[in-house]
Amino acid sequence: MSTEKDHQGSTEKDRRGREEIADPGNEVGELVGRLTRPDDLKPAERRRLLGRLAASLSGGAKRARASGVGRGRWLADVFLSIAPRIPIRDLQTLSAHHHGLTGEALADDLVRTAMKATMTVGAVGGALAAAEFAAPPLLLSAPAQLVAETIVVAAIEVKLLAELHEVYGVRIDGSGAQRAAAFTAAWARQRGIDPLAPAGVTLALGAATKTALRRRLMRLLGRHLTTLGPFLTGAVAGGALNRIATKKLADAIRADLRGKLPPAPDRRQVGA
């Protein structure tokens, strides 16, 4: 009979193996972190970073295929390896970065910023893919660019979801890795986290949640694949689809979190 120590050792070994395939040099995590920070990147810098990310992901995909890992599982492993690197701000920092706004006004501004970010990533990724589409010899490299777009858009949306929890006063306890896992699980299900569910964080990445994450990422990748097209059609479609989807997610999360607000005495920070 295996012991708890054996189980923990096996889990740690699986985690290290997953990270070795997903992001052996931590470059993917670093690049996604830079692409999801609140600073306004210049278009040329954003294109450069997305290009580097695509190249890094392409290498990881080849290693995953060689080890027999399917694309859906590999995508989920990549995202789980970089989730703790997504920069999530606390309420005080959010308010300071958004001109002192609080409550619903701050939430509105966060959503606008995230929509602009995913729209920009979609436009850049779509344009890159369109350029590859126009050059048949390079067509095989286009999916790597769309995978990069998929990972960055998912990271921006997880960041938005986590920061909306801050704005609405729904605090999630746990280590940075546990909170990242919980927010990733919430994104996979497109729902807010219930702070009263004691197992919400510790069981965030059970088998059912990992399956939901794989499906969500593959749906997102499938949406981005529809933007492949000649000239700038990919850029226009990619930007528009991302903007609409991020708005839809934000609306669902905000409606969910409003129903999970703590009692009135603890709601001062959200302007209630």
C-alpha positions in Angstrom: 0.0 0.0 0.0 1.4 3.4 -1.0 2.0 5.9 1.7 1.2 9.6 1.7 4.9 10.4 1.3 5.0 8.1 -1.7 2.0 9.9 -3.2 3.6 13.3 -2.6 6.8 12.2 -4.2 4.9 10.9 -7.2 3.0 14.1 -7.5 6.1 16.2 -7.3 7.8 14.0 -10.0 4.8 14.4 -12.2 4.9 18.2 -11.7 8.6 18.3 -12.6 8.0 16.2 -15.7 5.1 18.4 -16.8 7.2 21.5 -16.4 10.2 20.0 -18.2 7.9 19.4 -21.3 5.9 22.6 -21.0 8.6 25.2 -20.1 12.0 23.7 -19.5 13.8 27.0 -19.3 11.0 29.1 -17.8 11.0 31.3 -20.9 7.3 30.7 -21.6 6.4 31.9 -18.1 8.6 34.9 -18.4 7.2 36.0 -21.7 3.6 35.5 -20.7 4.3 37.5 -17.6 5.6 40.4 -19.6 2.7 40.2 -22.1 0.1 40.3 -19.3 1.6 43.2 -17.2 -0.5 46.4 -17.1 2.2 48.4 -19.0 1.3 49.5 -22.5 3.7 47.6 -24.8 4.5 49.2 -28.1 3.1 47.1 -31.1 6.6 46.2 -32.3 7.6 45.0 -28.9 4.4 43.0 -28.5 5.0 41.4 -31.9 8.5 40.5 -30.9 7.5 39.0 -27.6 4.7 37.0 -29.3 7.2 35.7 -31.9 9.6 34.6 -29.2 6.7 32.9 -27.3 5.6 31.1 -30.5 9.1 29.8 -31.1 9.4 28.6 -27.5 6.0 26.9 -27.6 6.9 25.3 -30.9 9.9 23.6 -29.3 7.8 22.4 -26.3 5.1 21.0 -28.7 7.7 19.0 -30.5 9.0 17.5 -27.2 5.4 16.8 -26.1 4.7 14.9 -29.4 7.9 13.0 -29.0 6.8 11.9 -25.5 3.3 11.0 -26.7 1.5 13.8 -24.9 -1.7 15.0 -26.7 -2.1 18.7 -27.7 -4.9 19.3 -25.2 -3.0 17.9 -22.3 0.2 19.7 -23.4 -1.7 23.1 -23.6 -3.1 22.5 -20.1 0.3 21.6 -18.8 1.9 24.7 -20.3 -0.8 26.9 -18.8 -0.5 25.3 -15.3 3.2 25.8 -15.4 2.9 29.5 -16.1 -0.2 30.4 -14.1 1.7 31.2 -10.9 3.7 33.8 -12.9 0.7 35.8 -13.9 1.0 39.2 -12.2 -2.1 39.7 -10.0 -2.5 43.0 -8.1 -4.2 43.5 -4.8 -7.0 46.0 -4.3 -4.9 48.9 -3.2 -2.5 48.5 -6.2 -5.4 48.2 -8.6 -7.0 51.4 -7.3 -3.7 53.2 -7.6 -3.1 52.0 -11.1 -6.6 53.1 -12.1 -6.7 56.7 -11.0 -8.1 55.9 -7.5 -11.2 54.2 -8.8 -13.1 51.8 -6.5 -16.1 49.4 -6.7 -18.0 49.1 -10.0 -16.1 51.9 -11.6 -12.8 50.1 -11.0 -14.3 46.8 -12.3 -15.5 48.6 -15.4 -12.0 50.0 -16.0 -10.4 46.6 -15.4 -12.7 45.0 -18.0 -12.0 47.8 -20.6 -8.3 47.3 -20.1 -8.5 43.5 -20.4 -10.7 43.8 -23.5 -8.2 46.1 -25.1 -5.4 43.8 -24.2 -7.0 40.6 -25.7 -8.2 42.5 -28.7 -4.6 43.8 -29.3 -3.1 40.3 -28.9 -5.7 38.9 -31.2 -5.0 41.5 -33.8 -1.2 40.9 -33.6 -1.6 37.1 -33.6 -4.1 37.2 -36.4 -1.8 39.4 -38.5 1.2 37.1 -37.9 -0.9 34.1 -38.9 -2.2 36.0 -41.9 1.3 36.8 -43.0 2.2 33.1 -42.7 -0.9 32.2 -44.6 0.2 34.4 -47.5 3.6 32.5 -47.6 2.8 28.8 -48.2 6.3 27.5 -47.3 5.9 28.9 -43.8 2.3 27.8 -43.3 3.2 25.1 -40.8 4.6 27.6 -38.4 1.3 29.6 -38.2 -0.4 27.3 -35.5 2.5 28.0 -33.1 1.7 31.7 -33.3 -2.0 31.0 -32.6 -1.1 28.8 -29.7 1.0 31.7 -28.3 -2.1 33.9 -28.7 -4.3 31.4 -27.0 -1.9 31.1 -24.0 -1.6 34.9 -23.6 -5.4 35.6 -24.0 -6.1 32.9 -21.4 -3.5 34.5 -19.0 -5.0 38.0 -19.5 -8.5 36.6 -18.7 -7.3 34.7 -15.6 -5.6 37.9 -14.4 -8.9 39.8 -15.0 -10.9 37.1 -13.2 -8.5 37.2 -10.2 -8.5 40.9 -9.9 -12.3 41.1 -10.1 -12.3 38.9 -7.1 -10.2 41.5 -5.4 -12.5 44.4 -6.4 -15.6 42.6 -5.2 -14.0 41.6 -1.9 -14.1 37.9 -2.5 -10.8 36.9 -1.0 -9.2 33.6 -1.7 -6.7 32.2 0.8 -3.8 30.0 0.1 -0.3 30.1 -1.3 0.5 31.9 -4.6 0.5 28.6 -6.4 -2.8 27.5 -4.8 -4.5 30.8 -5.6 -3.2 30.6 -9.2 -4.7 27.1 -9.5 -8.0 28.2 -8.1 -8.3 31.1 -10.4 -7.3 28.9 -13.4 -10.0 26.4 -12.4 -12.5 29.2 -12.1 -11.5 30.5 -15.6 -11.9 27.0 -17.0 -15.5 26.9 -15.7 -16.1 30.6 -16.4 -17.4 31.0 -12.9 -16.4 33.0 -9.8 -14.9 31.1 -6.7 -17.1 30.4 -3.7 -15.1 31.6 -0.7 -17.3 29.5 1.6 -16.4 26.2 -0.1 -13.5 24.9 2.1 -12.2 22.6 -0.5 -12.4 25.2 -3.3 -8.7 25.9 -3.4 -7.2 22.6 -2.3 -9.2 20.6 -4.8 -9.1 23.2 -7.6 -7.1 21.0 -9.9 -8.7 17.7 -9.6 -9.3 15.4 -12.6 -12.6 17.1 -13.6 -11.1 20.6 -13.5 -8.1 19.5 -15.5 -10.4 18.1 -18.1 -12.4 21.4 -18.1 -9.2 23.4 -18.5 -8.1 21.2 -21.5 -11.5 21.7 -23.1 -11.5 25.5 -22.5 -8.1 26.0 -23.9 -8.8 23.8 -27.0 -12.0 25.8 -27.6 -10.0 29.0 -27.4 -7.4 27.6 -29.8 -10.2 26.5 -32.1 -11.6 30.0 -32.1 -8.2 31.5 -33.0 -7.7 28.9 -35.8 -10.8 30.4 -37.5 -8.9 33.7 -37.9 -6.4 32.2 -40.3 -6.9 34.0 -43.6 -5.1 36.1 -46.2 -4.0 39.7 -45.7 -5.4 41.5 -42.7 -8.7 39.5 -42.3 -7.0 37.4 -39.5 -6.1 40.5 -37.6 -9.6 42.0 -37.7 -11.3 38.8 -36.8 -8.8 37.8 -34.1 -9.1 41.2 -32.4 -12.9 41.3 -32.6 -13.5 37.7 -31.4 -11.2 38.1 -28.4 -12.8 41.4 -27.3 -16.3 39.9 -27.4 -15.3 36.8 -25.5 -13.5 38.7 -22.8 -16.5 41.0 -22.3 -18.8 37.9 -22.0 -16.5 36.3 -19.4 -16.3 39.5 -17.4 -20.1 39.9 -17.4 -20.5 36.4 -16.1 -17.8 36.7 -13.4 -19.1 40.0 -12.2 -22.7 38.7 -11.9 -21.4 35.7 -10.1 -19.3 37.6 -7.6 -22.0 40.1 -6.8 -23.9 37.1 -5.4 -20.9 36.1 -3.2 -20.2 39.4 -1.6 -19.5 39.3 2.2 -21.9 40.9 4.7 -22.3 44.7 4.6 -19.7 45.6 7.3 -16.9 44.0 5.2 -17.9 45.6 1.9 -16.5 49.1 2.5 -13.6 48.4 0.1 -15.9 47.8 -2.9 -17.8 50.9 -2.4 -21.0 49.2 -1.3 
